[in-house]
Amino acid sequence: MSSSSVNPFIRPYDSTRVDFREQTAEERYGIPENFLEIEITNPQFHGTGRNKYVDYEVICNTNIPAFKLKKSMVRRRFSDFEWFRDALERESTRVNIPPLPPKVYFNNRFSDEVIEQRRQGLERFLQIVAGERL
């Protein structure tokens, strides 16, 4: 391409076509029209020996009218997330359901590092699922 040829993908900026106005502080920093925040926190150990397990606090904040409560909290263990994911896969054939964090079968499954990785993975799973149109 010579230096005098015109690139068909580059056009001069046309400010007459843009309806530009400054955002207000409310638009910039206000609460979004609809939001759903999901957070997983506070892992707790229960039981002893072979019956030992961890559950997590699932916190939901929203302003979506379909929800009865604007803020809610439940405790769920990993097997509850497995059940939920299986139910989503059965009922939502059009959507790829994200994976859960892998199960850990060895002695370190209750280490702080493993628990934190699982907490992050479960939170990411719920955030992705909450953002999908099922």
CYANA upper distance limits for C-alpha pairs under 8 A (distance plus 0.5 A):
  1 MET  CA      5 SER  CA      7.00
 14 ASP  CA     18 VAL  CA      8.02
 23 GLN  CA     27 GLU  CA      6.52
 23 GLN  CA     28 ARG  CA      6.81
 24 THR  CA     28 ARG  CA      6.70
 25 ALA  CA     29 TYR  CA      6.31
 25 ALA  CA     30 GLY  CA      7.84
 26 GLU  CA     30 GLY  CA      5.14
 33 GLU  CA     63 ASN  CA      8.48
 34 ASN  CA     62 THR  CA      7.94
 34 ASN  CA     63 ASN  CA      6.42
 34 ASN  CA     64 ILE  CA      6.14
 35 PHE  CA     61 ASN  CA      8.42
 35 PHE  CA     62 THR  CA      5.91
 35 PHE  CA     63 ASN  CA      6.48
 35 PHE  CA     64 ILE  CA      7.12
 36 LEU  CA     60 CYS  CA      7.55
 36 LEU  CA     61 ASN  CA      6.35
 36 LEU  CA     62 THR  CA      4.96
 36 LEU  CA     63 ASN  CA      7.58
 36 LEU  CA     64 ILE  CA      7.76
 36 LEU  CA    130 ALA  CA      8.18
 37 GLU  CA     60 CYS  CA      6.20
 37 GLU  CA     61 ASN  CA      5.60
 37 GLU  CA     62 THR  CA      6.76
 37 GLU  CA    127 GLN  CA      8.25
 38 ILE  CA     58 VAL  CA      7.57
 38 ILE  CA     59 ILE  CA      6.21
 38 ILE  CA     60 CYS  CA      5.22
 38 ILE  CA     61 ASN  CA      7.13
 38 ILE  CA    123 GLU  CA      7.65
 38 ILE  CA    126 LEU  CA      7.56
 38 ILE  CA    127 GLN  CA      6.78
 39 GLU  CA     58 VAL  CA      6.38
 39 GLU  CA     59 ILE  CA      5.67
 39 GLU  CA     60 CYS  CA      7.11
 39 GLU  CA    123 GLU  CA      6.55
 40 ILE  CA     56 TYR  CA      6.89
 40 ILE  CA     57 GLU  CA      6.03
 40 ILE  CA     58 VAL  CA      5.14
 40 ILE  CA     59 ILE  CA      6.74
 40 ILE  CA    119 ARG  CA      6.92
 40 ILE  CA    120 GLN  CA      8.11
 40 ILE  CA    122 LEU  CA      7.88
 40 ILE  CA    123 GLU  CA      5.96
 41 THR  CA     56 TYR  CA      6.53
 41 THR  CA     57 GLU  CA      5.65
 41 THR  CA     58 VAL  CA      7.13
 41 THR  CA     59 ILE  CA      8.28
 41 THR  CA    119 ARG  CA      7.71
 42 ASN  CA     56 TYR  CA      6.35
 42 ASN  CA     57 GLU  CA      6.18
 43 PRO  CA     54 VAL  CA      6.79
 43 PRO  CA     55 ASP  CA      6.09
 43 PRO  CA     56 TYR  CA      4.96
 43 PRO  CA     57 GLU  CA      7.20
 43 PRO  CA    115 ILE  CA      8.01
 43 PRO  CA    119 ARG  CA      8.22
 44 GLN  CA     54 VAL  CA      5.87
 44 GLN  CA     55 ASP  CA      6.00
 44 GLN  CA     56 TYR  CA      6.97
 45 PHE  CA     52 LYS  CA      7.45
 45 PHE  CA     53 TYR  CA      6.26
 45 PHE  CA     54 VAL  CA      5.02
 45 PHE  CA     55 ASP  CA      7.22
 46 HIS  CA     52 LYS  CA      6.05
 46 HIS  CA     53 TYR  CA      5.92
 46 HIS  CA     54 VAL  CA      6.64
 46 HIS  CA     55 ASP  CA      8.29
 47 GLY  CA     51 ASN  CA      5.89
 47 GLY  CA     52 LYS  CA      4.78
 47 GLY  CA     53 TYR  CA      6.99
 48 THR  CA     52 LYS  CA      5.00
 53 TYR  CA     77 ARG  CA      8.14
 54 VAL  CA     77 ARG  CA      6.60
 54 VAL  CA     78 PHE  CA      8.15
 54 VAL  CA    110 PHE  CA      8.49
 55 ASP  CA     75 ARG  CA      6.67
 55 ASP  CA     76 ARG  CA      5.69
 55 ASP  CA     77 ARG  CA      4.57
 55 ASP  CA     78 PHE  CA      7.47
 56 TYR  CA     75 ARG  CA      5.80
 56 TYR  CA     76 ARG  CA      5.87
 56 TYR  CA     77 ARG  CA      6.61
 56 TYR  CA    119 ARG  CA      8.02
 57 GLU  CA     73 MET  CA      7.13
 57 GLU  CA     74 VAL  CA      6.26
 57 GLU  CA     75 ARG  CA      4.97
 57 GLU  CA     76 ARG  CA      7.07
 58 VAL  CA     73 MET  CA      6.02
 58 VAL  CA     74 VAL  CA      5.84
 58 VAL  CA     75 ARG  CA      6.45
 58 VAL  CA     76 ARG  CA      7.57
 59 ILE  CA     71 LYS  CA      7.88
 59 ILE  CA     72 SER  CA      6.32
 59 ILE  CA     73 MET  CA      5.01
 59 ILE  CA     74 VAL  CA      7.30
 60 CYS  CA     70 LYS  CA      8.30
 60 CYS  CA     71 LYS  CA      6.11
 60 CYS  CA     72 SER  CA      5.77
 60 CYS  CA     73 MET  CA      6.87
 61 ASN  CA     70 LYS  CA      6.20
 61 ASN  CA     71 LYS  CA      5.07
 61 ASN  CA     72 SER  CA      7.25
 62 THR  CA     67 PHE  CA      8.11
 62 THR  CA     70 LYS  CA      5.62
 62 THR  CA     71 LYS  CA      7.04
 63 ASN  CA     67 PHE  CA      8.23
 63 ASN  CA     70 LYS  CA      6.33
 64 ILE  CA     70 LYS  CA      8.30
 76 ARG  CA     80 ASP  CA      6.55
 76 ARG  CA     81 PHE  CA      8.02
 77 ARG  CA     81 PHE  CA      7.46
 78 PHE  CA     82 GLU  CA      6.93
 79 SER  CA     83 TRP  CA      6.73
 80 ASP  CA     84 PHE  CA      6.68
 81 PHE  CA     85 ARG  CA      6.56
 81 PHE  CA    100 LEU  CA      8.35
 81 PHE  CA    122 LEU  CA      8.31
 82 GLU  CA     86 ASP  CA      6.66
 82 GLU  CA    100 LEU  CA      8.06
 83 TRP  CA     87 ALA  CA      6.70
 84 PHE  CA     88 LEU  CA      6.72
 85 ARG  CA     89 GLU  CA      6.73
 85 ARG  CA     97 ILE  CA      7.77
 85 ARG  CA    100 LEU  CA      8.49
 86 ASP  CA     90 ARG  CA      6.79
 87 ALA  CA     91 GLU  CA      6.68
 88 LEU  CA     92 SER  CA      6.04
 88 LEU  CA     97 ILE  CA      7.70
 89 GLU  CA     93 THR  CA      6.86
 89 GLU  CA     96 ASN  CA      8.39
 89 GLU  CA     97 ILE  CA      6.99
 92 SER  CA    134 LEU  CA      6.52
 94 ARG  CA    134 LEU  CA      8.15
 95 VAL  CA    132 GLU  CA      8.50
 95 VAL  CA    134 LEU  CA      7.16
 97 ILE  CA    129 VAL  CA      7.66
 98 PRO  CA    125 PHE  CA      6.77
 98 PRO  CA    128 ILE  CA      7.86
 98 PRO  CA    129 VAL  CA      7.98
 99 PRO  CA    125 PHE  CA      7.56
100 LEU  CA    121 GLY  CA      7.09
100 LEU  CA    122 LEU  CA      6.91
100 LEU  CA    125 PHE  CA      6.87
101 PRO  CA    117 GLN  CA      8.48
101 PRO  CA    118 ARG  CA      6.39
101 PRO  CA    121 GLY  CA      5.78
101 PRO  CA    122 LEU  CA      7.20
102 PRO  CA    118 ARG  CA      8.49
104 VAL  CA    108 ASN  CA      8.42
104 VAL  CA    109 ARG  CA      5.93
105 TYR  CA    109 ARG  CA      6.97
108 ASN  CA    114 VAL  CA      7.79
109 ARG  CA    114 VAL  CA      6.46
109 ARG  CA    115 ILE  CA      7.77
110 PHE  CA    114 VAL  CA      7.03
110 PHE  CA    115 ILE  CA      6.74
111 SER  CA    115 ILE  CA      6.69
112 ASP  CA    116 GLU  CA      6.57
113 GLU  CA    117 GLN  CA      6.66
114 VAL  CA    118 ARG  CA      6.62
115 ILE  CA    119 ARG  CA      6.58
116 GLU  CA    120 GLN  CA      6.68
117 GLN  CA    121 GLY  CA      6.65
118 ARG  CA    122 LEU  CA      6.55
119 ARG  CA    123 GLU  CA      6.64
120 GLN  CA    124 ARG  CA      6.64
121 GLY  CA    125 PHE  CA      6.60
122 LEU  CA    126 LEU  CA      6.79
123 GLU  CA    127 GLN  CA      6.66
124 ARG  CA    128 ILE  CA      6.66
125 PHE  CA    129 VAL  CA      6.70
126 LEU  CA    130 ALA  CA      6.39
127 GLN  CA    131 GLY  CA      6.79
128 ILE  CA    132 GLU  CA      7.07
